Amino acid sequence: MTLPPGRSIDSIETLVDGMFYRSRTEARWAIFFAVLDVTFIYEGGRINLSSGESYLPDFYLPEFDAYFEVKAANDAIVSAECVRARTLAADRPGQRVWL
């Protein structure tokens, strides 16, 4: 992913219930899903997109057959992930992809 000059991603790896998450935001969502008793798979595997990119969604929610992508409030990051999420949804008609 290419960010504008001078911008970086400052994520803090966070341990929750024996699992390391790449960021506090992802860890918070994992806690949220756990509290709601929603089964999730964190970074379950890379998906090859028709665009030629490889995409690693943050979460897969089997009960909803949905991928769930978590991003910080950064326009450059969110824009890039929106493109990947839309490509995944287009590649797999009917697939839920939430950002």
Backbone torsions as a table, in degrees:
resi	resn	phi	psi	omega
1	MET	NA	136.3	179.4
2	THR	-103.6	125.7	177.5
3	LEU	-104.1	155.0	176.3
4	PRO	-59.9	153.3	179.2
5	PRO	-53.5	137.7	177.5
6	GLY	84.6	-1.7	-179.9
7	ARG	-109.9	141.2	178.4
8	SER	-139.6	167.4	177.1
9	ILE	-101.9	116.0	179.8
10	ASP	-105.7	83.4	178.7
11	SER	-103.0	151.9	-178.9
12	ILE	-118.4	113.6	178.4
13	GLU	-58.1	134.4	-172.9
14	THR	-133.0	133.0	179.9
15	LEU	-96.9	126.0	176.2
16	VAL	-137.4	124.2	177.8
17	ASP	48.5	43.5	176.2
18	GLY	81.1	3.0	-179.1
19	MET	-117.4	132.0	175.1
20	PHE	-88.4	130.6	175.2
21	TYR	-110.7	148.1	-175.9
22	ARG	-66.9	-22.6	-177.9
23	SER	-147.4	163.2	175.5
24	ARG	-64.4	-35.9	179.7
25	THR	-61.9	-45.5	177.7
26	GLU	-63.3	-40.7	179.1
27	ALA	-62.7	-40.0	178.5
28	ARG	-62.8	-41.0	178.1
29	TRP	-66.4	-37.3	177.2
30	ALA	-61.6	-42.7	177.8
31	ILE	-64.0	-42.9	178.5
32	PHE	-58.3	-48.9	178.9
33	PHE	-61.3	-41.8	-179.0
34	ALA	-64.4	-42.7	179.5
35	VAL	-62.2	-37.0	178.7
36	LEU	-82.7	-0.7	-177.9
37	ASP	60.3	38.3	176.1
38	VAL	-96.8	120.6	178.5
39	THR	-67.7	135.4	178.1
40	PHE	-141.6	154.7	173.7
41	ILE	-119.4	122.1	-178.7
42	TYR	-89.0	127.3	178.9
43	GLU	42.4	60.7	-175.0
44	GLY	-67.8	-17.0	178.6
45	GLY	154.6	155.5	179.7
46	ARG	-76.2	146.6	178.2
47	ILE	-119.7	128.0	176.5
48	ASN	-84.5	123.3	-177.7
49	LEU	-94.0	158.7	178.9
50	SER	-63.4	-20.4	178.8
51	SER	-74.2	-9.7	-176.6
52	GLY	95.2	-9.8	178.3
53	GLU	-80.6	156.6	172.5
54	SER	-104.6	132.1	-173.2
55	TYR	-124.6	131.9	178.3
56	LEU	-118.8	90.8	178.2
57	PRO	-62.2	149.2	-177.8
58	ASP	-66.6	-46.8	-176.4
59	PHE	-134.8	151.0	167.3
60	TYR	-122.5	129.5	-179.3
61	LEU	-109.3	95.2	-174.8
62	PRO	-56.9	-37.3	-178.6
63	GLU	-61.2	-26.7	-178.4
64	PHE	-109.6	-1.7	-173.1
65	ASP	45.6	53.3	-174.5
66	ALA	-135.4	140.5	170.3
67	TYR	-91.4	144.4	-176.3
68	PHE	-131.1	117.9	-176.7
69	GLU	-108.0	129.3	-178.5
70	VAL	-111.9	128.6	178.6
71	LYS	-140.3	151.1	175.4
72	ALA	-69.6	165.4	178.7
73	ALA	-77.1	75.7	-179.5
74	ASN	-136.6	113.4	-174.3
75	ASP	-54.3	-41.0	-178.1
76	ALA	-65.0	-42.1	-179.6
77	ILE	-69.1	-47.7	-177.8
78	VAL	-63.1	-41.3	179.6
79	SER	-60.3	-46.0	179.9
80	ALA	-63.4	-41.4	-179.7
81	GLU	-70.7	-33.3	176.4
82	CYS	-60.9	-40.8	178.6
83	VAL	-62.7	-45.9	179.4
84	ARG	-64.4	-43.4	-180.0
85	ALA	-63.2	-42.7	177.8
86	ARG	-64.5	-39.0	178.9
87	THR	-64.3	-43.8	177.7
88	LEU	-59.8	-45.9	179.6
89	ALA	-63.0	-38.3	179.0
90	ALA	-70.7	-36.6	179.7
91	ASP	-67.7	-29.3	-176.9
92	ARG	-126.4	81.7	-178.1
93	PRO	-51.0	133.8	-179.5
94	GLY	89.8	-10.7	-179.6
95	GLN	-73.3	131.2	175.7
96	ARG	-85.4	131.9	176.1
97	VAL	-136.9	112.1	-177.1
98	TRP	-108.1	138.1	-178.2
99	LEU	-122.1	NA	NA
